[in-house]
Amino acid sequence: MENLERLTANTEEVVTIEELKAVLQKPTPKAYIGFEPSGVVHLGWKICVEKIKDFLACGFDFTVLLADWHAYINDKLGGDIEKIKLCGKYMEDCFAAMGVDTSKVRFVYASDYVNDSKYWELVLQTAKATSVARVKRAMDIMGRGEEEAEKDLSKLFYPAMQVSDIFYLKLDVAYGGTDQRHAHMLARDVAKKTGRIAPVAIHTPLLTGLQAGSRMNPVEAKMSKSKPDSMISIHDTPEVVKKKLSKAFCPEKQIQGNPVLEICKFIIFPDLGGAPFIIKRPEKFGGDLHFETYQQLEESFSAGLHPLDLKNATADSINRILEPVQAFFEKHPEHYAQMKQSGILP
């Protein structure tokens, strides 16, 4: 039960718990997460990084798929496949910088197996087991609308390829953010139609952009490199982090849709290792506050904790988390420097 509790902590959805229990009985179960190499890595990745650590601690054989062909289909980095592959190497560095033991993780590129006819056989089997309408509904995994397929047929290949990745890698668990739900559910549907064992789907939350507010669709509101002012890059300096947090959406006493509280819940408290979250304040304003749990912090904010105090403490904690990440890149600058030289990173 300990492994089950660890894998399901801080998740939005597990489909299904009973199937996950069965997977955990295997000697070495297999799981993965897929990423398009497409630019700078932001703070929201830490949610995925911590869950990858959970998978490794629970004895999983874990693959990170750096989906370079998928990024090409999705017009990332101008469709320049060499830039996309360079970005993949930078992303490998990011995982190491954020504390993943990369000796225990398998990094795979789609270009590693696209020459295998068995993969394309899976793509065709997947395509024959679904409809155009169903594939179009899954296109939100790309951040694209259904109408995009009318102009570019390759967009329709993407969901079938993502489902086939899962089958080709012989995975027990498909993991991702909630934006990957449609693809994972499509994989489960196709598995049933083609006589395969359906992968368990595990989804963690998407971190909301700093200025997104509470009125938007979660996928539209997520922290994204396409909205730099609403995103905290793992390379942001302490001064930049503080500036961005100072402008973050954080209405007094509002819990729902509050991106600063989300960062506390999903990024900071899991990183504290049992230590308290400290909000430093002058004695004339009541002195320092110590929170042992996120729930205590939420209750205090609901009762009137000032948003600026929360923002300042959150910025301090983010900078503490990013300090070793940035130290890593000072020691291993090669791919990061090449990303900057190529104009992929500012």
C-alpha positions as CSV (number, residue, x, y, z in Angstrom):
1,M,0.0,0.0,0.0
2,E,2.9,2.3,0.6
3,N,3.8,2.3,-3.1
4,L,0.2,2.9,-4.1
5,E,-0.1,5.9,-1.8
6,R,3.1,7.3,-3.1
7,L,2.1,7.0,-6.8
8,T,-1.3,8.4,-6.2
9,A,-0.2,11.4,-4.1
10,N,-0.9,14.8,-5.7
11,T,-2.6,13.2,-8.7
12,E,-5.8,14.5,-10.4
13,E,-6.8,11.1,-11.7
14,V,-5.8,7.4,-11.8
15,V,-7.5,5.2,-14.4
16,T,-7.9,2.8,-12.6
17,I,-6.7,2.3,-9.0
18,E,-7.5,-1.5,-9.2
19,E,-5.4,-1.9,-12.4
20,L,-2.6,0.1,-10.8
21,K,-2.6,-2.3,-7.8
22,A,-2.2,-5.2,-10.3
23,V,0.6,-3.5,-12.1
24,L,2.4,-3.0,-8.8
25,Q,2.5,-6.7,-8.3
26,K,4.8,-7.1,-11.3
27,P,8.6,-7.5,-10.7
28,T,9.5,-4.5,-12.8
29,P,6.5,-2.6,-14.2
30,K,7.1,-0.1,-17.0
31,A,5.9,3.5,-17.2
32,Y,6.6,6.6,-19.3
33,I,6.0,10.3,-19.8
34,G,6.4,12.0,-23.2
35,F,7.6,15.6,-23.9
36,E,7.9,17.6,-27.0
37,P,11.3,19.2,-27.1
38,S,10.2,22.7,-27.8
39,G,11.9,25.4,-25.6
40,V,12.6,26.6,-22.1
41,V,11.7,24.4,-19.1
42,H,9.5,26.0,-16.5
43,L,8.7,25.5,-12.8
44,G,5.6,23.4,-13.6
45,W,7.9,20.6,-14.7
46,K,8.8,20.0,-11.0
47,I,5.4,18.3,-10.6
48,C,6.4,15.7,-13.2
49,V,9.9,15.4,-11.9
50,E,8.7,14.6,-8.4
51,K,6.3,12.0,-9.8
52,I,9.1,10.4,-11.9
53,K,11.1,10.1,-8.7
54,D,8.1,8.3,-7.1
55,F,7.9,5.9,-10.0
56,L,11.6,5.1,-9.6
57,A,11.3,4.7,-5.9
58,C,8.5,2.2,-6.5
59,G,10.7,0.0,-8.7
60,F,9.4,1.1,-12.1
61,D,11.4,0.8,-15.3
62,F,10.8,4.4,-16.4
63,T,11.1,6.0,-19.9
64,V,11.1,9.6,-20.8
65,L,10.1,9.9,-24.4
66,L,11.5,13.0,-26.1
67,A,9.0,13.1,-28.9
68,D,11.1,14.9,-31.6
69,W,9.0,13.7,-34.5
70,H,5.8,14.8,-32.7
71,A,7.3,18.2,-32.1
72,Y,8.1,18.4,-35.8
73,I,4.5,17.6,-36.7
74,N,3.4,20.2,-34.1
75,D,5.5,22.9,-35.8
76,K,7.7,23.4,-32.7
77,L,10.9,25.4,-33.1
78,G,10.0,26.2,-36.7
79,G,9.9,22.6,-37.7
80,D,13.7,22.4,-37.5
81,I,14.4,18.8,-36.5
82,E,18.0,19.6,-35.6
83,K,16.9,22.3,-33.2
84,I,14.3,20.0,-31.8
85,K,16.9,17.3,-31.1
86,L,19.2,19.8,-29.5
87,C,16.4,20.9,-27.3
88,G,15.9,17.2,-26.3
89,K,19.5,17.1,-25.1
90,Y,18.9,20.3,-23.1
91,M,15.8,18.7,-21.6
92,E,17.8,15.7,-20.5
93,D,20.1,18.1,-18.6
94,C,17.0,19.7,-17.1
95,F,15.8,16.4,-15.6
96,A,19.3,15.9,-14.1
97,A,19.4,19.5,-12.8
98,M,16.0,19.0,-11.1
99,G,17.2,15.9,-9.2
100,V,16.2,12.9,-11.4
101,D,18.7,10.1,-11.2
102,T,19.3,9.9,-15.0
103,S,21.2,6.7,-14.7
104,K,17.9,5.0,-13.7
105,V,15.8,6.7,-16.5
106,R,15.8,5.7,-20.1
107,F,15.7,8.6,-22.5
108,V,14.2,7.6,-25.8
109,Y,13.7,9.8,-28.9
110,A,10.9,9.0,-31.4
111,S,13.6,9.2,-34.1
112,D,15.2,6.2,-32.4
113,Y,12.4,3.9,-33.6
114,V,10.6,5.5,-36.5
115,N,12.7,3.3,-38.9
116,D,11.1,0.2,-37.4
117,S,8.2,-1.1,-39.5
118,K,6.6,-2.6,-36.4
119,Y,6.0,0.9,-35.1
120,W,4.2,2.0,-38.2
121,E,2.2,-1.2,-38.2
122,L,1.0,-0.2,-34.7
123,V,0.2,3.3,-36.0
124,L,-2.0,1.8,-38.8
125,Q,-3.6,-0.7,-36.4
126,T,-4.4,2.3,-34.1
127,A,-5.8,4.3,-37.0
128,K,-8.0,1.4,-38.1
129,A,-9.4,1.0,-34.6
130,T,-10.6,4.6,-34.3
131,S,-12.4,7.3,-36.3
132,V,-11.3,10.7,-37.6
133,A,-13.7,12.4,-35.3
134,R,-12.2,10.6,-32.3
135,V,-8.7,11.5,-33.3
136,K,-9.7,15.1,-33.8
137,R,-11.1,15.2,-30.2
138,A,-7.7,14.0,-29.0
139,M,-5.8,16.9,-30.8
140,D,-5.9,19.1,-27.7
141,I,-2.9,17.1,-26.5
142,M,-1.0,19.2,-29.1
143,G,-2.5,22.4,-28.0
144,R,-4.3,22.5,-31.4
145,G,-7.9,22.7,-32.4
146,E,-9.7,20.2,-34.7
147,E,-9.7,22.8,-37.6
148,E,-5.8,22.5,-37.8
149,A,-6.1,19.1,-39.4
150,E,-8.0,20.7,-42.3
151,K,-4.9,22.6,-43.3
152,D,-2.2,20.0,-42.3
153,L,-3.0,16.3,-42.6
154,S,0.1,15.4,-40.4
155,K,-1.8,16.8,-37.4
156,L,-4.1,13.8,-37.6
157,F,-1.1,11.4,-37.4
158,Y,-0.1,12.8,-34.0
159,P,-2.7,11.1,-31.7
160,A,-2.3,7.8,-33.5
161,M,1.5,8.0,-33.1
162,Q,1.2,8.9,-29.4
163,V,-1.0,5.9,-28.8
164,S,1.4,3.7,-30.7
165,D,4.3,5.0,-28.7
166,I,2.6,3.5,-25.6
167,F,2.1,0.1,-27.3
168,Y,5.6,0.0,-28.9
169,L,7.3,0.7,-25.6
170,K,5.2,-2.0,-24.0
171,L,4.1,0.2,-21.1
172,D,2.0,-0.7,-18.1
173,V,1.4,3.0,-17.1
174,A,1.1,6.1,-19.2
175,Y,1.8,9.2,-17.1
176,G,1.3,12.9,-17.9
177,G,-0.4,16.1,-17.0
178,T,-4.2,16.3,-17.3
179,D,-3.7,17.7,-20.8
180,Q,-2.7,14.2,-21.9
181,R,-6.0,12.6,-20.8
182,H,-7.6,12.4,-24.2
183,A,-4.5,10.6,-25.7
184,H,-4.3,8.1,-22.8
185,M,-8.1,7.4,-22.9
186,L,-7.7,6.8,-26.7
187,A,-4.9,4.4,-26.0
188,R,-7.1,2.5,-23.5
189,D,-10.0,2.3,-26.1
190,V,-7.7,1.1,-28.9
191,A,-6.1,-1.5,-26.5
192,K,-9.5,-3.0,-25.8
193,K,-10.4,-3.1,-29.6
194,T,-7.1,-4.7,-30.6
195,G,-6.8,-7.2,-27.8
196,R,-4.1,-5.5,-25.8
197,I,-3.9,-4.8,-22.1
198,A,-5.0,-1.2,-21.6
199,P,-2.3,1.1,-19.9
200,V,-3.1,2.5,-16.6
201,A,-3.4,6.3,-16.9
202,I,-2.0,8.6,-14.2
203,H,-2.5,12.4,-14.5
204,T,-1.1,15.1,-12.3
205,P,-2.3,18.7,-12.3
206,L,-1.2,21.5,-14.6
207,L,0.3,24.4,-12.9
208,T,-1.6,27.6,-13.6
209,G,0.1,30.6,-15.2
210,L,0.9,33.4,-12.8
211,Q,-1.5,35.8,-14.4
212,A,-4.1,33.4,-15.7
213,G,-6.7,34.0,-13.0
214,S,-9.6,31.6,-12.2
215,R,-11.9,32.0,-15.2
216,M,-10.1,30.1,-17.9
217,N,-10.0,26.4,-19.0
218,P,-7.2,24.7,-17.1
219,V,-5.4,23.7,-20.3
220,E,-5.6,27.2,-21.6
221,A,-4.6,28.7,-18.2
222,K,-1.6,26.4,-17.7
223,M,1.9,27.8,-17.1
224,S,3.5,27.9,-20.6
225,K,6.7,29.1,-22.2
226,S,4.5,30.8,-24.8
227,K,3.5,33.3,-22.0
228,P,6.8,34.3,-20.5
229,D,5.4,36.9,-18.1
230,S,3.1,34.3,-16.6
231,M,5.8,31.6,-16.5
232,I,8.7,31.0,-14.1
233,S,11.6,29.6,-16.1
234,I,14.0,27.3,-14.2
235,H,16.7,29.8,-15.3
236,D,15.0,32.9,-13.9
237,T,17.2,34.9,-11.5
238,P,16.0,35.6,-7.9
239,E,15.1,39.1,-8.9
240,V,13.1,38.0,-11.9
241,V,11.2,35.5,-9.8
242,K,10.3,38.1,-7.2
243,K,9.2,40.5,-9.9
244,K,6.9,37.9,-11.5
245,L,5.5,36.8,-8.2
246,S,4.7,40.4,-7.2
247,K,2.5,40.7,-10.3
248,A,0.9,37.3,-9.9
249,F,-2.9,36.9,-9.7
250,C,-3.5,36.4,-5.9
251,P,-6.8,38.0,-4.7
252,E,-7.2,38.3,-1.0
253,K,-8.8,35.2,0.6
254,Q,-9.4,33.5,-2.8
255,I,-8.3,29.9,-2.9
256,Q,-9.7,28.5,-6.1
257,G,-7.8,29.5,-9.2
258,N,-5.0,31.1,-7.2
259,P,-1.7,30.3,-8.9
260,V,0.5,31.3,-5.9
261,L,-1.3,28.9,-3.7
262,E,-1.0,26.2,-6.4
263,I,2.8,26.7,-6.4
264,C,2.8,26.2,-2.6
265,K,0.6,23.1,-2.8
266,F,2.2,21.3,-5.7
267,I,5.8,22.6,-5.8
268,I,6.9,24.0,-2.4
269,F,5.3,21.7,0.2
270,P,6.4,18.5,-1.5
271,D,9.9,19.8,-1.6
272,L,10.1,20.8,2.0
273,G,10.7,17.2,3.3
274,G,8.7,17.8,6.4
275,A,10.2,21.2,7.2
276,P,7.8,24.1,7.8
277,F,6.9,26.7,5.2
278,I,8.0,30.0,6.8
279,I,6.5,33.4,6.0
280,K,8.8,36.1,7.4
281,R,7.2,39.2,8.7
282,P,8.2,42.1,11.0
283,E,7.2,41.8,14.6
284,K,4.9,44.8,14.2
285,F,2.9,42.8,11.7
286,G,2.7,39.7,13.9
287,G,6.1,38.1,13.3
288,D,7.0,35.0,11.4
289,L,4.5,32.3,10.5
290,H,5.3,28.6,10.4
291,F,3.1,26.2,8.4
292,E,3.6,22.5,8.8
293,T,1.0,21.6,6.1
294,Y,-0.5,23.2,3.0
295,Q,-3.9,23.0,4.6
296,Q,-2.8,25.2,7.4
297,L,-1.5,27.8,4.9
298,E,-4.8,27.7,2.9
299,E,-6.8,28.2,6.1
300,S,-4.6,31.2,7.1
301,F,-5.0,32.7,3.7
302,S,-8.7,32.3,3.8
303,A,-8.7,34.0,7.2
304,G,-6.8,37.1,5.9
305,L,-3.1,36.4,5.4
306,H,-1.9,39.2,3.2
307,P,-1.3,38.2,-0.4
308,L,2.0,40.1,-0.5
309,D,3.3,38.1,2.5
310,L,2.4,34.9,0.7
311,K,4.0,36.1,-2.6
312,N,7.3,37.1,-0.9
313,A,7.6,33.8,0.9
314,T,6.7,31.8,-2.2
315,A,9.3,33.7,-4.2
316,D,11.9,32.9,-1.6
317,S,11.0,29.2,-1.7
318,I,11.1,29.1,-5.5
319,N,14.5,30.6,-5.5
320,R,15.7,28.1,-2.9
321,I,14.4,25.3,-5.2
322,L,16.0,26.8,-8.3
323,E,19.4,27.4,-6.8
324,P,20.8,23.9,-7.3
325,V,19.2,23.7,-10.8
326,Q,21.0,26.8,-11.8
327,A,24.2,25.6,-10.2
328,F,24.0,22.4,-12.3
329,F,23.9,24.5,-15.5
330,E,26.9,26.5,-14.4
331,K,28.8,23.2,-14.3
332,H,27.2,21.7,-17.4
333,P,26.6,24.6,-19.7
334,E,27.1,23.0,-23.1
335,H,23.5,22.3,-24.3
336,Y,22.1,25.3,-22.6
337,A,24.7,27.5,-24.3
338,Q,23.9,25.9,-27.7
339,M,20.2,26.6,-27.1
340,K,21.0,30.2,-26.6
341,Q,23.3,30.4,-29.5
342,S,20.6,28.8,-31.7
343,G,18.1,31.4,-30.6
344,I,15.8,28.8,-29.0
345,L,16.3,30.4,-25.6
346,P,16.6,34.1,-25.0
